[in-house]
Amino acid sequence: MSTHRTIAVGGSQPYAVRIGADALTRLGEHAGAVPGRKVLLVHQSGREPLAEEAAATLRAAGATPVLAAVPDAEAAKDVGVLADLWRRLGQEGFTRSDLVVGIGGGATTDLAGFVAASWLRGVDVVQLPTSLLAVVDAAVGGKTGINTAEGKNLVGAFHPPVEVLCDPAWLGTQPRADYASGLAEVIKCGFIADPTILDLVEADPAAATDPTGHPALALDLIARAVQVKADVVAADLTESSLREILNYGHTFAHAIEQVEHYTWRHGDAVAVGMTYVAELARRAGRIDTDLAERHRRVLTSVGLPTAYLPGRWEELRAVMGRDKKSRGSTLRFVVLEGLGRPARLEGPTEEQLQEAYAAVS
Ligand SMILES: NC(=O)c1ccc[n+]([C@@H]2O[C@H](COP(=O)([O-])OP(=O)(O)OC[C@H]3O[C@@H](n4cnc5c(N)ncnc54)[C@H](O)[C@@H]3O)[C@@H](O)[C@H]2O)c1
């Protein structure tokens, strides 16, 4: 099996997602193409070794790296951190032809993307995602942004990267539970578009959660999931009908995340959300029991949750009613009509909604 995969993301600003061990070499080639190019390395706290390695590669290629450490996780997606980066870019004299690089999980790639989108009304950004969620989801697709006190991702811009580079070996240091949480989005891609992903996970679930021990499998799963997202965003950058299929399982997941005040891992909530929506689709006559059960089986096999607490329906239902994807009190869901065949379910009955909840609680 090949040790590299390149996925082309089309659309009005096409770019490549390159997965493989030569990611840093490629960064050097990329930045070195403009002699003396300044490169802001926005790196997550904890990712210093990779940031230093990237800086050395850039220097060797004739570029000028500027290291900018940012706080870990969601603390990075903050207007104060953004302002610090703007100050840095100003002090270092970054021009339109210079470059921003994001190194870290999805929080850092979101921040790096947004600082690139906003500096001089848009400079190039290359993303170096280091978490599974970041490489299959956050770094691909062009959505960037930060949080405000009023909520997550309320400020942002669509600003596609010029390239996404990831060596799956970087993901090896992620805690196992975080990696599994990222797998929820990979498995989602299996259900909505590429069932081979499910076959691969089911064939050896332990291997699927171990990128260090099974690098070829990790490469294949990542590349397949990126391909699914690439196909969708190329056709639909700005979030209308097709992009909606990426939200499979997310309506119920967002409700859990809110009720739990964002203390749940996103992927864990998505795993329960997919199980919920599969139960809902079954009750609405869209899928059969086997396909609904397959959700439980494959998610459980990699250690993801498929159930939530009982007795929380009123709260969850209220949050889903406020979801931006619903229209008035009528709820809308992305469901399956079969494996790899996403569709929309508008206005399921309250009874179906509650029965599906009972099935996952
Ligand atoms: N822009 C989009 O389309 C999009 C899509 C999905 C998610 N997101 C965003 O992505 C973020 C979630 O991504 P995430 O789960 O990567 O979060 P994160 O960036 O907060 O990372 C989670 C934790 O993993 C650690 N980590 C990252 N890489 C590691 C590594 N290689 N080894 C050890 N630890 C590592 C981080 O330090 C952090 O503590 C959220 O802010 C979410 O809003 C954006």
Ligand as a Chemical Component Dictionary entry (heavy atoms), coordinates in Angstrom:
data_LIG
# 
_chem_comp.id                   LIG 
_chem_comp.type                 NON-POLYMER 
_chem_comp.pdbx_formal_charge   0 
_chem_comp.three_letter_code    LIG 
# 
loop_
_chem_comp_atom.comp_id 
_chem_comp_atom.atom_id 
_chem_comp_atom.alt_atom_id 
_chem_comp_atom.type_symbol 
_chem_comp_atom.charge 
_chem_comp_atom.model_Cartn_x 
_chem_comp_atom.model_Cartn_y 
_chem_comp_atom.model_Cartn_z 
_chem_comp_atom.pdbx_ordinal 
LIG N1  N1  N 0  -13.493 24.570 10.741 1  
LIG C1  C1  C 0  -14.212 23.477 10.727 2  
LIG O1  O1  O 0  -14.842 23.130 9.731  3  
LIG C2  C2  C 0  -14.226 22.621 11.949 4  
LIG C3  C3  C 0  -14.768 21.328 11.890 5  
LIG C4  C4  C 0  -14.726 20.545 13.033 6  
LIG C5  C5  C 0  -14.184 21.034 14.196 7  
LIG N2  N2  N 1  -13.680 22.296 14.219 8  
LIG C6  C6  C 0  -13.080 22.829 15.448 9  
LIG O2  O2  O 0  -12.005 21.990 15.817 10 
LIG C7  C7  C 0  -11.851 22.024 17.218 11 
LIG C8  C8  C 0  -11.773 20.604 17.723 12 
LIG O3  O3  O 0  -10.642 19.978 17.157 13 
LIG P1  P1  P 0  -9.688  19.056 18.066 14 
LIG O4  O4  O 0  -10.471 17.959 18.644 15 
LIG O5  O5  O -1 -8.482  18.760 17.252 16 
LIG O6  O6  O 0  -9.394  20.062 19.246 17 
LIG P2  P2  P 0  -8.139  20.785 19.876 18 
LIG O7  O7  O 0  -7.366  21.560 18.886 19 
LIG O8  O8  O 0  -8.686  21.508 21.039 20 
LIG O9  O9  O 0  -7.258  19.570 20.357 21 
LIG C9  C9  C 0  -7.742  18.717 21.395 22 
LIG C10 C10 C 0  -6.597  18.350 22.327 23 
LIG O10 O10 O 0  -5.715  17.477 21.618 24 
LIG C11 C11 C 0  -4.389  17.923 21.799 25 
LIG N3  N3  N 0  -3.610  17.482 20.640 26 
LIG C12 C12 C 0  -3.737  17.866 19.353 27 
LIG N4  N4  N 0  -2.852  17.200 18.602 28 
LIG C13 C13 C 0  -2.152  16.378 19.438 29 
LIG C14 C14 C 0  -1.095  15.450 19.276 30 
LIG N5  N5  N 0  -0.608  15.176 18.058 31 
LIG N6  N6  N 0  -0.630  14.820 20.366 32 
LIG C15 C15 C 0  -1.133  15.055 21.603 33 
LIG N7  N7  N 0  -2.139  15.905 21.828 34 
LIG C16 C16 C 0  -2.631  16.576 20.759 35 
LIG C17 C17 C 0  -4.500  19.407 21.914 36 
LIG O11 O11 O 0  -3.355  19.956 22.544 37 
LIG C18 C18 C 0  -5.765  19.554 22.741 38 
LIG O12 O12 O 0  -5.472  19.462 24.105 39 
LIG C19 C19 C 0  -13.024 22.818 17.769 40 
LIG O13 O13 O 0  -12.605 24.127 18.072 41 
LIG C20 C20 C 0  -14.005 22.837 16.608 42 
LIG O14 O14 O 0  -14.844 23.961 16.618 43 
LIG C21 C21 C 0  -13.691 23.091 13.128 44 
# 
loop_
_chem_comp_bond.comp_id 
_chem_comp_bond.atom_id_1 
_chem_comp_bond.atom_id_2 
_chem_comp_bond.value_order 
_chem_comp_bond.pdbx_ordinal 
LIG N1  C1  SING 1  
LIG C1  O1  DOUB 2  
LIG C1  C2  SING 3  
LIG C2  C3  SING 4  
LIG C2  C21 DOUB 5  
LIG C3  C4  DOUB 6  
LIG C4  C5  SING 7  
LIG C5  N2  DOUB 8  
LIG N2  C6  SING 9  
LIG N2  C21 SING 10 
LIG C6  O2  SING 11 
LIG C6  C20 SING 12 
LIG O2  C7  SING 13 
LIG C7  C8  SING 14 
LIG C7  C19 SING 15 
LIG C8  O3  SING 16 
LIG O3  P1  SING 17 
LIG P1  O4  DOUB 18 
LIG P1  O5  SING 19 
LIG P1  O6  SING 20 
LIG O6  P2  SING 21 
LIG P2  O7  DOUB 22 
LIG P2  O8  SING 23 
LIG P2  O9  SING 24 
LIG O9  C9  SING 25 
LIG C9  C10 SING 26 
LIG C10 O10 SING 27 
LIG C10 C18 SING 28 
LIG O10 C11 SING 29 
LIG C11 N3  SING 30 
LIG C11 C17 SING 31 
LIG N3  C12 SING 32 
LIG N3  C16 SING 33 
LIG C12 N4  DOUB 34 
LIG N4  C13 SING 35 
LIG C13 C14 SING 36 
LIG C13 C16 DOUB 37 
LIG C14 N5  SING 38 
LIG C14 N6  DOUB 39 
LIG N6  C15 SING 40 
LIG C15 N7  DOUB 41 
LIG N7  C16 SING 42 
LIG C17 O11 SING 43 
LIG C17 C18 SING 44 
LIG C18 O12 SING 45 
LIG C19 O13 SING 46 
LIG C19 C20 SING 47 
LIG C20 O14 SING 48 
# 
